[in-house]
């Protein structure tokens, strides 16, 4: 079995495992499945959950697309007349309760070919990150601890390296703040003397398999927390910052739009209810203000002495 087939089979199974677990947590809504095809080659399996008891909106999508690399992406990668294959799983979950954080994850594989069909480049990428609206330090520490455990199984330096890349990548530069409390972000993971492509497959699949352990305990701990309209308003204002990042900075969104990706799947990540309040500032000394201060200065969440 080729590496691309192996990884595609993996994300198919992972999608099943994640959607089954999320439906069990929600207890009300079920994922709606949408099979689609890309005219230029390939397609995907989109699964969306809406108006649930826990999840207001969410998607767990897989895709495998291929064909000629569009000119805009040729310029981006600095190549000419190349073909490509890309597959991955991407998920975003927007819970209803403001005390339950939004979460995002993505695990992907990419190949590029010359005109004779030979692989000229290949790499893995991905990660997972947490975006709370009300900050519970122990939740952030739990999420990061699970991420570190997955990384440590493959290299002692991976967690710190990819944690810092996550803090850097998910940074709203026009707001001078992080999108959330981070997690992991890795890209262009290629074969080297120390890591063969199958080693990268093992690493990426381990991170993918850790997702439910990282997120579900947080959801179950917070889903019954009482909240009011003020909490919801703050959640929707912060969701606006989430939208800003995805539309202004996110490379995955750009790649989908530049390769004639399926727009409904690309914009699945956007929350259903959002606010943009002019010149909004949280009340001094409030939990809302504490969140902003933390987002302006990324923390070491694993070492509790620094939390």
QUIDARA-V762210 format. One line per field, one symbol per residue. phi: phi as a letter, one per 30 degrees, with the letter a starting at -180 (. if undefined). psi: psi as a letter, one per 20 degrees, with the letter a starting at -180 (. if undefined). burial: 1 if it has 9 or more other ideal C-beta (glycine too) atoms within 8 Angstrom, else 0. A space follows every 10 residues. Layout:
phi: ???
psi: ???
burial: ???
This chain:
phi: .ddddddddd ddddeddddd ddddddibdb dccbcbbced kjlabcbbcb hddccdaabb cbabbakdde eddddddibb hccbbbbacb bbbcdddddc ddbbaabbbb bbbddciddc aaacalkabc bdcbcceddd ddedddeddd dddbadcded ddddddeddd cdddchadda cilbbbahdc dbdcbddddd eddddddedd edddceeddd dcdcddbbdd ddededddde dddedddccd ddddddddch ddddddcedd ddbbbbcdhd bdddiddddd eeddddbecd dddddcc
psi: prhhgghghg hgghgggghg hhhhggifqq pppopqqphi pabroppppq lrhgohqqqo qqqoqrappq hhhghgikrq lqrrppqrpp qppnqgpiip qqqqqpprqp qqqaijjppi qqrqrbaqqp nqhppohhgg ggghggghgg ghihpiiggh ghghhghggl onhiilqqhb jbdqpqrlor qahhorhhhh ghgghgggii ghhhgghggh hihjpqrahg ggggghghhh hgggghhhhp hggggghikl rohhhgjhip qhpqqopplp pqppjrhghg gghhhinqro igohij.
burial: 0011011111 1101101110 1110110010 1001010101 0111111111 0101111111 1111111011 0011001000 0111111111 1111101111 1111111111 1110000000 0111111111 1111110011 1111111111 1101000110 0110111001 1100001111 1111110011 0000101011 1111111101 1101110110 0110000000 1111111111 1111110001 0010111110 1100110110 1001100000 0100000111 1101100010 1100001
